Amino acid sequence: MAYSHMEGWWRDDTPDFRDWLRRSAIGWRREPVVKRIPRPTKLVTARRLGYKAKPGIVMVRVRVRRGGARKPRPTSGRRQKAMGSSKFTRAISLQAVAERRVVRRYPNLTVRDSYHLYSDGMSHWYEVILMDHHHPGLQE
């Protein structure tokens, strides 16, 4: 019952919830790009993807800038049409970029899953669920 109520906040997108989310994002912009958080913001989604509130499981919020990739400009002389530096798409998604940054920051943890949290004109935010498989709390 409580989970369906919380899921309704994200699904229905009421003006009060939208304002709360926008105010939260203002604070997230001032935080580091990779920030460990005590609990997930979207609890229902995190539980669906394998989050449990127990030692050895870590939640991290990651900010990734919006927009396409920048392809290096060719060094040889060419006309602009053949240069191919505009409209260059990434081989991996921004969510995969976020997961890679988290793994680089926390090398002893493995990524369980991640999900999109919020977007504004400059950034995307993702929350990543990390697991420490060597933690005694996760040994079963």
Accessible surface in RSA format (square Angstrom, percent):
REM  Atomic radii and reference values for relative SASA: ProtOr
REM  Chains: A
REM  Algorithm: Lee & Richards
REM  Probe-radius: 1.40
REM  Slices: 20
REM RES _ NUM      All-atoms   Total-Side   Main-Chain    Non-polar    All polar
REM                ABS   REL    ABS   REL    ABS   REL    ABS   REL    ABS   REL
RES MET A   1   200.08 103.6 153.55 101.6  46.53 110.8 132.16 112.4  67.92  90.0
RES ALA A   2    70.39  64.7  60.25  93.0  10.14  23.1  66.10  93.1   4.29  11.4
RES TYR A   3    95.66  44.7  94.30  53.7   1.36   3.5  76.71  57.6  18.96  23.4
RES SER A   4    65.20  55.1  56.43  75.3   8.77  20.2  48.08 102.4  17.11  24.0
RES HIS A   5   111.94  61.2 102.53  71.3   9.41  24.1  73.02  75.3  38.92  45.3
RES MET A   6    42.83  22.2  42.82  28.3   0.00   0.0  15.77  13.4  27.05  35.8
RES GLU A   7    58.06  33.3  57.29  43.3   0.78   1.8  13.10  25.3  44.96  36.7
RES GLY A   8     9.39  11.6   0.00   N/A   9.39  11.6   8.86  24.3   0.53   1.2
RES TRP A   9   112.77  45.3 110.73  53.6   2.04   4.8 101.48  54.1  11.30  18.3
RES TRP A  10    54.90  22.0  36.29  17.6  18.61  43.7  30.88  16.5  24.01  39.0
RES ARG A  11   163.19  68.5 132.58  67.6  30.60  72.9  77.18 105.5  86.01  52.1
RES ASP A  12    91.26  63.9  63.37  63.1  27.89  66.0  21.28  50.1  69.98  69.8
RES ASP A  13    63.75  44.7  59.08  58.8   4.68  11.1  19.40  45.7  44.35  44.2
RES THR A  14    63.74  45.3  61.28  62.1   2.46   5.9  55.63  74.7   8.12  12.3
RES PRO A  15    89.09  64.9  88.41  80.6   0.69   2.5  89.09  73.6   0.00   0.0
RES ASP A  16   117.85  82.5 111.90 111.4   5.94  14.1  34.35  80.9  83.49  83.3
RES PHE A  17    22.00  11.0  17.88  11.1   4.12  10.7  21.57  13.1   0.42   1.2
RES ARG A  18    94.62  39.7  94.18  48.0   0.43   1.0  32.58  44.5  62.04  37.6
RES ASP A  19    58.61  41.1  57.40  57.1   1.21   2.9  10.40  24.5  48.21  48.1
RES TRP A  20   106.72  42.8 106.72  51.7   0.00   0.0  80.80  43.1  25.92  42.0
RES LEU A  21    14.79   8.2  14.79  10.6   0.00   0.0  14.79  10.4   0.00   0.0
RES ARG A  22   113.72  47.7 113.72  58.0   0.00   0.0  45.43  62.1  68.29  41.4
RES ARG A  23   150.58  63.2 139.79  71.3  10.79  25.7  67.90  92.8  82.68  50.1
RES SER A  24    24.92  21.1  13.14  17.5  11.78  27.1  15.78  33.6   9.15  12.8
RES ALA A  25     0.00   0.0   0.00   0.0   0.00   0.0   0.00   0.0   0.00   0.0
RES ILE A  26    74.90  42.6  74.87  55.8   0.03   0.1  74.87  53.9   0.03   0.1
RES GLY A  27    34.42  42.4   0.00   N/A  34.42  42.4  31.25  85.8   3.17   7.1
RES TRP A  28    17.92   7.2  16.57   8.0   1.35   3.2   6.67   3.6  11.25  18.2
RES ARG A  29    99.72  41.9  83.65  42.6  16.06  38.2  44.81  61.2  54.90  33.3
RES ARG A  30   188.95  79.3 151.60  77.3  37.35  88.9  74.31 101.6 114.64  69.5
RES GLU A  31    48.58  27.9  40.29  30.5   8.29  19.7  17.49  33.8  31.09  25.4
RES PRO A  32    82.49  60.1  65.97  60.1  16.52  60.0  78.30  64.6   4.19  26.0
RES VAL A  33    59.36  39.1  54.86  49.7   4.51  10.9  54.86  47.7   4.51  12.2
RES VAL A  34    15.32  10.1  11.40  10.3   3.92   9.5  11.40   9.9   3.92  10.6
RES LYS A  35    72.76  35.5  70.66  43.4   2.10   5.0  23.43  21.1  49.33  52.5
RES ARG A  36   139.10  58.4 125.13  63.8  13.97  33.3  32.84  44.9 106.26  64.4
RES ILE A  37    10.96   6.2   6.99   5.2   3.97   9.6   7.85   5.7   3.11   8.4
RES PRO A  38   112.96  82.3  76.51  69.7  36.45 132.5  89.33  73.8  23.64 146.9
RES ARG A  39   164.58  69.1 159.36  81.2   5.22  12.4  58.24  79.6 106.34  64.4
RES PRO A  40     9.60   7.0   0.37   0.3   9.23  33.5   0.37   0.3   9.23  57.4
RES THR A  41    35.86  25.5  11.94  12.1  23.92  57.0  15.07  20.2  20.79  31.4
RES LYS A  42    39.36  19.2  38.51  23.6   0.85   2.0   6.03   5.4  33.33  35.5
RES LEU A  43    56.91  31.7  53.23  38.1   3.68   9.3  53.23  37.4   3.68   9.9
RES VAL A  44    20.50  13.5  18.31  16.6   2.20   5.3  18.70  16.2   1.80   4.9
RES THR A  45    26.61  18.9  26.56  26.9   0.05   0.1  13.44  18.1  13.17  19.9
RES ALA A  46     0.00   0.0   0.00   0.0   0.00   0.0   0.00   0.0   0.00   0.0
RES ARG A  47   102.05  42.8  84.62  43.1  17.44  41.5  15.83  21.6  86.23  52.3
RES ARG A  48   152.27  63.9 116.37  59.3  35.89  85.5  70.79  96.7  81.48  49.4
RES LEU A  49    45.13  25.1  38.86  27.8   6.27  15.8  42.78  30.0   2.35   6.3
RES GLY A  50    19.03  23.5   0.00   N/A  19.03  23.5  12.85  35.3   6.18  13.8
RES TYR A  51    18.06   8.4  16.23   9.2   1.83   4.8   5.94   4.5  12.12  14.9
RES LYS A  52   106.50  52.0 106.16  65.1   0.34   0.8  62.28  56.1  44.22  47.1
RES ALA A  53    90.90  83.6  54.38  83.9  36.51  83.1  59.95  84.4  30.95  82.0
RES LYS A  54    65.61  32.0  53.10  32.6  12.51  29.8  34.89  31.4  30.72  32.7
RES PRO A  55    89.20  65.0  76.83  70.0  12.36  44.9  88.60  73.2   0.60   3.7
RES GLY A  56    11.26  13.9   0.00   N/A  11.26  13.9   3.70  10.1   7.57  16.9
RES ILE A  57    20.29  11.5   2.87   2.1  17.41  42.0   2.87   2.1  17.41  47.3
RES VAL A  58    13.21   8.7  11.13  10.1   2.07   5.0  13.21  11.5   0.00   0.0
RES MET A  59     4.25   2.2   1.73   1.1   2.52   6.0   1.73   1.5   2.52   3.3
RES VAL A  60     0.00   0.0   0.00   0.0   0.00   0.0   0.00   0.0   0.00   0.0
RES ARG A  61    23.15   9.7  22.20  11.3   0.94   2.2   3.28   4.5  19.86  12.0
RES VAL A  62     0.13   0.1   0.00   0.0   0.13   0.3   0.13   0.1   0.00   0.0
RES ARG A  63    51.03  21.4  48.99  25.0   2.03   4.8   4.72   6.4  46.31  28.1
RES VAL A  64     1.33   0.9   0.89   0.8   0.44   1.1   1.33   1.2   0.00   0.0
RES ARG A  65   101.13  42.5  96.43  49.2   4.70  11.2  61.33  83.8  39.81  24.1
RES ARG A  66   100.33  42.1  88.03  44.9  12.30  29.3  11.13  15.2  89.20  54.1
RES GLY A  67    46.44  57.3   0.00   N/A  46.44  57.3  35.05  96.2  11.39  25.5
RES GLY A  68    43.18  53.2   0.00   N/A  43.18  53.2  28.61  78.5  14.56  32.6
RES ALA A  69    19.81  18.2  11.13  17.2   8.69  19.8  11.62  16.4   8.19  21.7
RES ARG A  70   177.18  74.4 152.59  77.8  24.59  58.5  74.90 102.4 102.28  62.0
RES LYS A  71    80.95  39.5  69.97  42.9  10.98  26.1  32.05  28.8  48.90  52.1
RES PRO A  72   112.22  81.8  94.61  86.2  17.61  64.0 106.74  88.1   5.48  34.1
RES ARG A  73   172.52  72.4 152.69  77.8  19.83  47.2  55.98  76.5 116.54  70.6
RES PRO A  74    32.63  23.8  12.11  11.0  20.52  74.6  22.79  18.8   9.84  61.1
RES THR A  75   146.61 104.3 107.15 108.6  39.46  94.0  83.76 112.5  62.85  95.0
RES SER A  76    65.30  55.2  49.19  65.6  16.11  37.1  52.51 111.8  12.79  17.9
RES GLY A  77    81.04  99.9   0.00   N/A  81.04  99.9  43.82 120.2  37.22  83.4
RES ARG A  78   133.65  56.1  98.23  50.1  35.42  84.3  35.05  47.9  98.60  59.8
RES ARG A  79   156.76  65.8 144.31  73.6  12.45  29.6  63.93  87.4  92.83  56.3
RES GLN A  80   147.40  82.4 135.62  99.1  11.78  28.0  55.19 117.5  92.21  69.9
RES LYS A  81   170.06  83.0 135.50  83.1  34.56  82.3  96.51  86.9  73.55  78.3
RES ALA A  82    60.27  55.4  35.99  55.5  24.28  55.2  46.37  65.3  13.90  36.8
RES MET A  83    17.82   9.2  15.16  10.0   2.67   6.4  12.21  10.4   5.61   7.4
RES GLY A  84    36.93  45.5   0.00   N/A  36.93  45.5  30.88  84.7   6.05  13.5
RES SER A  85    45.75  38.7  31.23  41.7  14.52  33.4   9.58  20.4  36.17  50.7
RES SER A  86    88.18  74.5  71.54  95.5  16.64  38.3  47.53 101.2  40.65  56.9
RES LYS A  87   204.95 100.0 162.34  99.6  42.61 101.5 120.41 108.4  84.54  90.0
RES PHE A  88    78.19  39.1  68.46  42.4   9.73  25.3  72.22  43.8   5.97  17.1
RES THR A  89   114.22  81.2 100.30 101.7  13.91  33.2  71.79  96.4  42.43  64.1
RES ARG A  90    79.34  33.3  51.90  26.5  27.44  65.3  18.44  25.2  60.90  36.9
RES ALA A  91   112.50 103.4  63.85  98.5  48.65 110.7  74.78 105.3  37.73  99.9
RES ILE A  92    57.36  32.6  48.37  36.0   8.99  21.7  55.45  39.9   1.91   5.2
RES SER A  93    69.64  58.8  52.94  70.6  16.70  38.5  53.19 113.3  16.45  23.1
RES LEU A  94    29.72  16.6  26.20  18.7   3.53   8.9  26.20  18.4   3.53   9.5
RES GLN A  95    54.55  30.5  54.11  39.5   0.44   1.0  11.16  23.8  43.39  32.9
RES ALA A  96    30.72  28.2  28.13  43.4   2.59   5.9  29.72  41.9   1.00   2.6
RES VAL A  97    17.32  11.4  16.71  15.1   0.61   1.5  17.21  15.0   0.11   0.3
RES ALA A  98     0.05   0.0   0.05   0.1   0.00   0.0   0.05   0.1   0.00   0.0
RES GLU A  99    45.99  26.4  45.87  34.7   0.12   0.3   6.16  11.9  39.84  32.5
RES ARG A 100   150.65  63.3 143.75  73.3   6.90  16.4  53.20  72.7  97.46  59.1
RES ARG A 101    75.66  31.8  72.63  37.0   3.03   7.2  14.46  19.8  61.20  37.1
RES VAL A 102     0.00   0.0   0.00   0.0   0.00   0.0   0.00   0.0   0.00   0.0
RES VAL A 103    64.47  42.4  63.46  57.5   1.01   2.4  63.47  55.1   1.00   2.7
RES ARG A 104   179.12  75.2 153.67  78.3  25.45  60.6  78.66 107.5 100.46  60.9
RES ARG A 105   133.30  56.0 111.14  56.7  22.16  52.8  35.67  48.7  97.63  59.2
RES TYR A 106    41.33  19.3  40.52  23.1   0.82   2.1  32.76  24.6   8.58  10.6
RES PRO A 107   109.55  79.8  82.45  75.2  27.10  98.5  84.05  69.4  25.49 158.5
RES ASN A 108   106.11  73.2  83.68  80.9  22.42  54.0  47.70 114.8  58.41  56.5
RES LEU A 109    15.52   8.6  11.17   8.0   4.35  10.9  11.21   7.9   4.32  11.6
RES THR A 110    66.46  47.3  63.41  64.3   3.05   7.3  64.91  87.2   1.55   2.3
RES VAL A 111    46.82  30.8  19.67  17.8  27.16  65.4  19.68  17.1  27.14  73.6
RES ARG A 112   123.40  51.8  97.69  49.8  25.70  61.2  14.99  20.5 108.40  65.7
RES ASP A 113    51.75  36.3  49.27  49.0   2.48   5.9   4.07   9.6  47.68  47.6
RES SER A 114     6.04   5.1   0.13   0.2   5.92  13.6   0.13   0.3   5.92   8.3
RES TYR A 115    12.24   5.7   9.39   5.3   2.85   7.4  12.24   9.2   0.00   0.0
RES HIS A 116    74.49  40.7  69.09  48.0   5.40  13.8  51.29  52.9  23.20  27.0
RES LEU A 117     6.24   3.5   0.00   0.0   6.24  15.7   0.00   0.0   6.24  16.8
RES TYR A 118    37.40  17.5  34.93  19.9   2.48   6.5  22.60  17.0  14.81  18.3
RES SER A 119    34.85  29.4  18.23  24.3  16.62  38.3  16.38  34.9  18.47  25.9
RES ASP A 120    23.58  16.5  13.56  13.5  10.02  23.7  21.51  50.6   2.07   2.1
RES GLY A 121    72.90  89.9   0.00   N/A  72.90  89.9  39.42 108.2  33.48  75.0
RES MET A 122   146.13  75.7 139.96  92.6   6.17  14.7 108.34  92.1  37.79  50.1
RES SER A 123    10.31   8.7  10.31  13.8   0.00   0.0   0.00   0.0  10.31  14.4
RES HIS A 124    30.02  16.4  30.02  20.9   0.00   0.0  19.85  20.5  10.18  11.8
RES TRP A 125     2.89   1.2   2.89   1.4   0.00   0.0   1.04   0.6   1.85   3.0
RES TYR A 126    16.12   7.5  16.12   9.2   0.00   0.0   2.02   1.5  14.10  17.4
RES GLU A 127     0.00   0.0   0.00   0.0   0.00   0.0   0.00   0.0   0.00   0.0
RES VAL A 128     0.00   0.0   0.00   0.0   0.00   0.0   0.00   0.0   0.00   0.0
RES ILE A 129     0.04   0.0   0.04   0.0   0.00   0.0   0.04   0.0   0.00   0.0
RES LEU A 130     0.00   0.0   0.00   0.0   0.00   0.0   0.00   0.0   0.00   0.0
RES MET A 131    27.86  14.4  27.53  18.2   0.33   0.8  24.14  20.5   3.71   4.9
RES ASP A 132    29.58  20.7  29.58  29.4   0.00   0.0   2.55   6.0  27.03  27.0
RES HIS A 133   100.62  55.0  90.59  63.0  10.03  25.7  60.25  62.1  40.37  47.0
RES HIS A 134   160.34  87.6 140.33  97.5  20.01  51.2  92.20  95.0  68.14  79.3
RES HIS A 135    57.02  31.2  54.48  37.9   2.54   6.5  34.73  35.8  22.29  25.9
RES PRO A 136   108.38  79.0  91.72  83.6  16.66  60.6  94.53  78.0  13.85  86.1
RES GLY A 137    33.22  41.0   0.00   N/A  33.22  41.0  22.25  61.0  10.97  24.6
RES LEU A 138    27.72  15.4  10.15   7.3  17.57  44.2  10.22   7.2  17.50  47.1
RES GLN A 139   106.50  59.6  83.98  61.4  22.51  53.6  40.49  86.2  66.01  50.1
RES GLU A 140   191.35 109.9 106.83  80.8  84.52 201.2  83.79 162.1 107.56  87.8
END  Absolute sums over single chains surface
CHAIN  1 A     9531.0       7702.6       1828.4       5148.8       4382.2
END  Absolute sums over all chains
TOTAL          9531.0       7702.6       1828.4       5148.8       4382.2
